[in-house]
Amino acid sequence: PRLEDETHIMTTGSGRPLMECVRIAQVELVKWLINDYGFEKWEAFQVISQASTMRIGNVVDPNYTVVAKFPRKYLTG
């Protein structure tokens, strides 16, 4: 899923193991930057490595959840 608030755009990854959730959330964030904001693929990977944050939302249920957040202040579209 994609989430938005006043300051960030966010994607989530759920499943197992935890690193798969990280991968899903990051890849979906890259896709969003490419498709909706005009970033080139490697540019998107570079900028999320410098400006994004991640939060672990769940490690109790059978599936884990990670949220990747990117600041809106770096978006132009």
Secondary structure, 3 states (H helix, E strand, C coil): CEEECCCEEEEEEEECCHHHHHHHHHHHHHHHHHHHHCCCHHHHHHHHHHHCEEEEEECCCCCEEEEEEEEHHHCCC
